[in-house]
Amino acid sequence: MDLRIFTEPQQGATYDTLLTVAKATEDLGFDAFFRSDHYLKMGSGDGLPGPTDAWITLAGLARETKRIRLGTLMTAGTFRLPGVLAIQVAQVDQMSGGRVELGLGAGWFEEEHQAYGIPFPKEKFGRLEEQLAIVTGLWETKLGDTFDFHGTYYDLTGSPALPKPAQAKIPVLVGGHGPTRTPRLAAKYADEFNMPFASVEDSERQFGRVRAAVEEAGRGADSLVYSNALVVCVGKDDQEVARRAAAIGREVPELKANGLAGSPSEVVDKIGRYQEAGSQRLYLQLLDLDDLAHLELISSQVQSQLG
């Protein structure tokens, strides 16, 4: 079971804070550092000092880390034109020496679009499908050839399809709870399917739908990685769990029901249930970015038990 660290910088984080967490992620043996792609805080808190851009952040981290994978859960399709996004991600992949992964979603948080003057189209899923076709198509175009795409929402003619990523294929993540269109999209374009903030039972059902869609598309069901994103709150005792829950404005019973919370043994047991449901990788949503001791505990007492 791979453990990856997943951050929500829109809630309030500087680049230097994210760099500190990313370096700790690397030093403590985790597989990857991922971040959300949002420009406005959610819920309580002031969000200070303000948002940081996902791909600018990852470009910086690409130069200041050496081993960990870097990516987004999920880049909002509404934020960037697909041709520009393909350039940005390929460039960051070059800067990292081939360690980038792209999670791409439709975008959903209307208020952040209003706050920063970003168009929020009514039909987002159809746009997402075309975006995935364009981004992957540009990367797959052979050197010297050009790429054309004529869709409902985007039109590309004679693109040189440059630059190319360092990796032969940048892993693409698709995720979500949708029962029909989402599995079909994952089957067509994804290397990984991510189920965000879902129960063991819901994850197992959705993984089954995706596996069926992948096979229907003519691919082996095991050609995808199946993963979950879950909030994490681990403590060596009940008092430490309660303190960490309070620091992120959550209640312990709710965190235990909906995430990975409690003692290291409790969390390891629950991870085992997700693994039995088909999950191969977990993105641990770390909400208190100043609590590096939390990361150390997860590394020494949780990750060490997973083999």
NUGUNU-722405 format. One record per residue (C-alpha): residue number from 1; residue in one letter; chain; x, y, z. Coordinates in steps of 0.5 Angstrom, whole numbers, plus 500, padded with zeros to 3 digits. Layout:
residues N
(pt NUM,A,A,(X,Y,Z))
...
This chain:
residues 307
(pt 1,M,A,(500,500,500))
(pt 2,D,A,(503,507,498))
(pt 3,L,A,(502,513,502))
(pt 4,R,A,(502,519,499))
(pt 5,I,A,(502,526,503))
(pt 6,F,A,(496,531,500))
(pt 7,T,A,(495,538,502))
(pt 8,E,A,(490,543,502))
(pt 9,P,A,(494,550,501))
(pt 10,Q,A,(488,554,500))
(pt 11,Q,A,(486,554,507))
(pt 12,G,A,(493,558,509))
(pt 13,A,A,(500,556,507))
(pt 14,T,A,(506,560,504))
(pt 15,Y,A,(510,556,499))
(pt 16,D,A,(516,556,504))
(pt 17,T,A,(511,552,509))
(pt 18,L,A,(509,547,503))
(pt 19,L,A,(517,546,502))
(pt 20,T,A,(518,544,509))
(pt 21,V,A,(512,539,508))
(pt 22,A,A,(515,536,502))
(pt 23,K,A,(522,536,504))
(pt 24,A,A,(519,532,510))
(pt 25,T,A,(515,528,506))
(pt 26,E,A,(521,526,502))
(pt 27,D,A,(526,525,508))
(pt 28,L,A,(520,520,512))
(pt 29,G,A,(520,516,506))
(pt 30,F,A,(513,517,503))
(pt 31,D,A,(512,516,496))
(pt 32,A,A,(509,523,494))
(pt 33,F,A,(507,530,495))
(pt 34,F,A,(500,532,492))
(pt 35,R,A,(496,539,493))
(pt 36,S,A,(490,541,491))
(pt 37,D,A,(488,546,486))
(pt 38,H,A,(484,552,489))
(pt 39,Y,A,(484,559,490))
(pt 40,L,A,(479,560,495))
(pt 41,K,A,(479,558,503))
(pt 42,M,A,(473,553,505))
(pt 43,G,A,(470,553,511))
(pt 44,S,A,(472,557,517))
(pt 45,G,A,(479,560,518))
(pt 46,D,A,(482,566,514))
(pt 47,G,A,(486,563,509))
(pt 48,L,A,(492,567,510))
(pt 49,P,A,(497,569,507))
(pt 50,G,A,(492,567,501))
(pt 51,P,A,(492,562,495))
(pt 52,T,A,(498,559,492))
(pt 53,D,A,(498,556,485))
(pt 54,A,A,(499,549,484))
(pt 55,W,A,(503,548,478))
(pt 56,I,A,(508,554,480))
(pt 57,T,A,(508,551,487))
(pt 58,L,A,(510,544,484))
(pt 59,A,A,(515,547,479))
(pt 60,G,A,(519,550,485))
(pt 61,L,A,(518,543,489))
(pt 62,A,A,(521,540,483))
(pt 63,R,A,(527,543,483))
(pt 64,E,A,(528,543,491))
(pt 65,T,A,(526,535,492))
(pt 66,K,A,(530,529,489))
(pt 67,R,A,(525,523,490))
(pt 68,I,A,(518,524,491))
(pt 69,R,A,(513,524,486))
(pt 70,L,A,(509,531,485))
(pt 71,G,A,(502,532,483))
(pt 72,T,A,(495,535,484))
(pt 73,L,A,(488,532,487))
(pt 74,M,A,(485,535,482))
(pt 75,T,A,(487,540,477))
(pt 76,A,A,(481,544,476))
(pt 77,G,A,(479,544,468))
(pt 78,T,A,(476,551,469))
(pt 79,F,A,(483,554,471))
(pt 80,R,A,(487,553,465))
(pt 81,L,A,(486,552,457))
(pt 82,P,A,(488,544,456))
(pt 83,G,A,(494,546,451))
(pt 84,V,A,(497,551,456))
(pt 85,L,A,(496,546,461))
(pt 86,A,A,(500,541,457))
(pt 87,I,A,(506,545,456))
(pt 88,Q,A,(506,547,464))
(pt 89,V,A,(505,540,466))
(pt 90,A,A,(511,537,461))
(pt 91,Q,A,(515,543,463))
(pt 92,V,A,(515,541,471))
(pt 93,D,A,(516,534,469))
(pt 94,Q,A,(522,536,466))
(pt 95,M,A,(524,540,472))
(pt 96,S,A,(523,534,476))
(pt 97,G,A,(527,529,472))
(pt 98,G,A,(520,526,471))
(pt 99,R,A,(517,525,477))
(pt 100,V,A,(510,529,476))
(pt 101,E,A,(503,526,476))
(pt 102,L,A,(497,530,473))
(pt 103,G,A,(490,529,477))
(pt 104,L,A,(485,533,472))
(pt 105,G,A,(478,534,474))
(pt 106,A,A,(472,538,472))
(pt 107,G,A,(472,544,477))
(pt 108,W,A,(466,545,482))
(pt 109,F,A,(468,551,487))
(pt 110,E,A,(464,556,484))
(pt 111,E,A,(465,562,489))
(pt 112,E,A,(473,561,487))
(pt 113,H,A,(471,563,480))
(pt 114,Q,A,(467,569,482))
(pt 115,A,A,(472,571,487))
(pt 116,Y,A,(478,571,481))
(pt 117,G,A,(474,572,475))
(pt 118,I,A,(475,565,472))
(pt 119,P,A,(469,563,468))
(pt 120,F,A,(465,558,471))
(pt 121,P,A,(461,554,465))
(pt 122,K,A,(455,550,466))
(pt 123,E,A,(457,544,462))
(pt 124,K,A,(464,542,465))
(pt 125,F,A,(464,534,464))
(pt 126,G,A,(464,535,457))
(pt 127,R,A,(470,540,457))
(pt 128,L,A,(474,535,462))
(pt 129,E,A,(473,530,457))
(pt 130,E,A,(476,534,451))
(pt 131,Q,A,(481,537,456))
(pt 132,L,A,(484,530,457))
(pt 133,A,A,(484,528,450))
(pt 134,I,A,(488,534,448))
(pt 135,V,A,(493,534,454))
(pt 136,T,A,(494,526,453))
(pt 137,G,A,(494,527,445))
(pt 138,L,A,(499,533,445))
(pt 139,W,A,(504,529,450))
(pt 140,E,A,(503,522,445))
(pt 141,T,A,(504,526,439))
(pt 142,K,A,(511,524,435))
(pt 143,L,A,(516,529,435))
(pt 144,G,A,(516,532,428))
(pt 145,D,A,(508,531,427))
(pt 146,T,A,(503,536,429))
(pt 147,F,A,(496,535,433))
(pt 148,D,A,(489,537,431))
(pt 149,F,A,(483,537,435))
(pt 150,H,A,(476,539,433))
(pt 151,G,A,(471,539,439))
(pt 152,T,A,(465,542,442))
(pt 153,Y,A,(469,546,446))
(pt 154,Y,A,(476,547,444))
(pt 155,D,A,(479,547,437))
(pt 156,L,A,(487,546,436))
(pt 157,T,A,(490,546,429))
(pt 158,G,A,(497,544,427))
(pt 159,S,A,(500,544,434))
(pt 160,P,A,(507,542,434))
(pt 161,A,A,(505,539,441))
(pt 162,L,A,(511,541,445))
(pt 163,P,A,(515,541,450))
(pt 164,K,A,(515,533,451))
(pt 165,P,A,(515,531,458))
(pt 166,A,A,(521,527,461))
(pt 167,Q,A,(517,521,462))
(pt 168,A,A,(515,517,457))
(pt 169,K,A,(508,517,460))
(pt 170,I,A,(506,522,465))
(pt 171,P,A,(501,518,469))
(pt 172,V,A,(494,521,469))
(pt 173,L,A,(489,521,475))
(pt 174,V,A,(481,521,474))
(pt 175,G,A,(477,521,480))
(pt 176,G,A,(470,522,483))
(pt 177,H,A,(463,518,485))
(pt 178,G,A,(459,519,479))
(pt 179,P,A,(457,512,477))
(pt 180,T,A,(457,512,470))
(pt 181,R,A,(461,518,466))
(pt 182,T,A,(466,518,471))
(pt 183,P,A,(468,510,470))
(pt 184,R,A,(468,511,463))
(pt 185,L,A,(472,517,463))
(pt 186,A,A,(477,513,467))
(pt 187,A,A,(477,507,463))
(pt 188,K,A,(479,511,457))
(pt 189,Y,A,(484,516,459))
(pt 190,A,A,(487,515,466))
(pt 191,D,A,(493,511,469))
(pt 192,E,A,(490,511,476))
(pt 193,F,A,(483,512,479))
(pt 194,N,A,(482,516,485))
(pt 195,M,A,(476,515,490))
(pt 196,P,A,(476,522,494))
(pt 197,F,A,(473,522,502))
(pt 198,A,A,(469,515,501))
(pt 199,S,A,(467,510,506))
(pt 200,V,A,(470,503,505))
(pt 201,E,A,(463,500,502))
(pt 202,D,A,(462,506,497))
(pt 203,S,A,(470,505,495))
(pt 204,E,A,(469,498,493))
(pt 205,R,A,(463,499,489))
(pt 206,Q,A,(466,505,485))
(pt 207,F,A,(472,501,484))
(pt 208,G,A,(468,495,481))
(pt 209,R,A,(464,500,476))
(pt 210,V,A,(471,503,474))
(pt 211,R,A,(474,496,473))
(pt 212,A,A,(468,494,469))
(pt 213,A,A,(469,500,465))
(pt 214,V,A,(476,499,464))
(pt 215,E,A,(475,492,461))
(pt 216,E,A,(469,494,457))
(pt 217,A,A,(474,499,454))
(pt 218,G,A,(479,493,452))
(pt 219,R,A,(484,494,458))
(pt 220,G,A,(486,490,463))
(pt 221,A,A,(482,492,470))
(pt 222,D,A,(489,492,473))
(pt 223,S,A,(492,497,468))
(pt 224,L,A,(490,502,473))
(pt 225,V,A,(492,504,480))
(pt 226,Y,A,(486,504,485))
(pt 227,S,A,(487,509,490))
(pt 228,N,A,(483,513,496))
(pt 229,A,A,(484,520,499))
(pt 230,L,A,(482,521,506))
(pt 231,V,A,(483,526,512))
(pt 232,V,A,(488,523,517))
(pt 233,C,A,(489,525,524))
(pt 234,V,A,(493,520,528))
(pt 235,G,A,(496,520,535))
(pt 236,K,A,(500,516,540))
(pt 237,D,A,(494,516,545))
(pt 238,D,A,(487,519,546))
(pt 239,Q,A,(489,526,548))
(pt 240,E,A,(494,527,542))
(pt 241,V,A,(488,525,537))
(pt 242,A,A,(483,530,540))
(pt 243,R,A,(489,535,540))
(pt 244,R,A,(490,534,533))
(pt 245,A,A,(483,534,531))
(pt 246,A,A,(481,540,535))
(pt 247,A,A,(487,544,531))
(pt 248,I,A,(483,542,524))
(pt 249,G,A,(476,544,527))
(pt 250,R,A,(474,537,527))
(pt 251,E,A,(471,532,532))
(pt 252,V,A,(474,525,533))
(pt 253,P,A,(468,521,532))
(pt 254,E,A,(467,524,525))
(pt 255,L,A,(474,523,523))
(pt 256,K,A,(474,516,525))
(pt 257,A,A,(468,515,521))
(pt 258,N,A,(470,519,515))
(pt 259,G,A,(477,518,515))
(pt 260,L,A,(484,515,518))
(pt 261,A,A,(484,517,525))
(pt 262,G,A,(486,514,532))
(pt 263,S,A,(492,511,534))
(pt 264,P,A,(497,508,530))
(pt 265,S,A,(494,501,530))
(pt 266,E,A,(487,503,529))
(pt 267,V,A,(489,507,523))
(pt 268,V,A,(493,501,520))
(pt 269,D,A,(487,496,521))
(pt 270,K,A,(482,501,517))
(pt 271,I,A,(488,502,512))
(pt 272,G,A,(487,494,511))
(pt 273,R,A,(480,495,510))
(pt 274,Y,A,(481,499,504))
(pt 275,Q,A,(486,495,502))
(pt 276,E,A,(481,489,502))
(pt 277,A,A,(476,493,498))
(pt 278,G,A,(481,494,492))
(pt 279,S,A,(485,500,494))
(pt 280,Q,A,(493,500,493))
(pt 281,R,A,(495,507,495))
(pt 282,L,A,(492,512,500))
(pt 283,Y,A,(493,520,499))
(pt 284,L,A,(493,522,507))
(pt 285,Q,A,(490,529,507))
(pt 286,L,A,(494,533,512))
(pt 287,L,A,(491,539,514))
(pt 288,D,A,(495,542,520))
(pt 289,L,A,(501,543,516))
(pt 290,D,A,(505,546,522))
(pt 291,D,A,(505,539,525))
(pt 292,L,A,(511,536,523))
(pt 293,A,A,(511,531,529))
(pt 294,H,A,(504,528,526))
(pt 295,L,A,(508,526,519))
(pt 296,E,A,(514,523,523))
(pt 297,L,A,(509,519,527))
(pt 298,I,A,(505,516,521))
(pt 299,S,A,(512,515,518))
(pt 300,S,A,(514,511,524))
(pt 301,Q,A,(508,508,527))
(pt 302,V,A,(503,507,521))
(pt 303,Q,A,(507,506,514))
(pt 304,S,A,(512,502,518))
(pt 305,Q,A,(507,497,519))
(pt 306,L,A,(505,497,512))
(pt 307,G,A,(511,493,509))
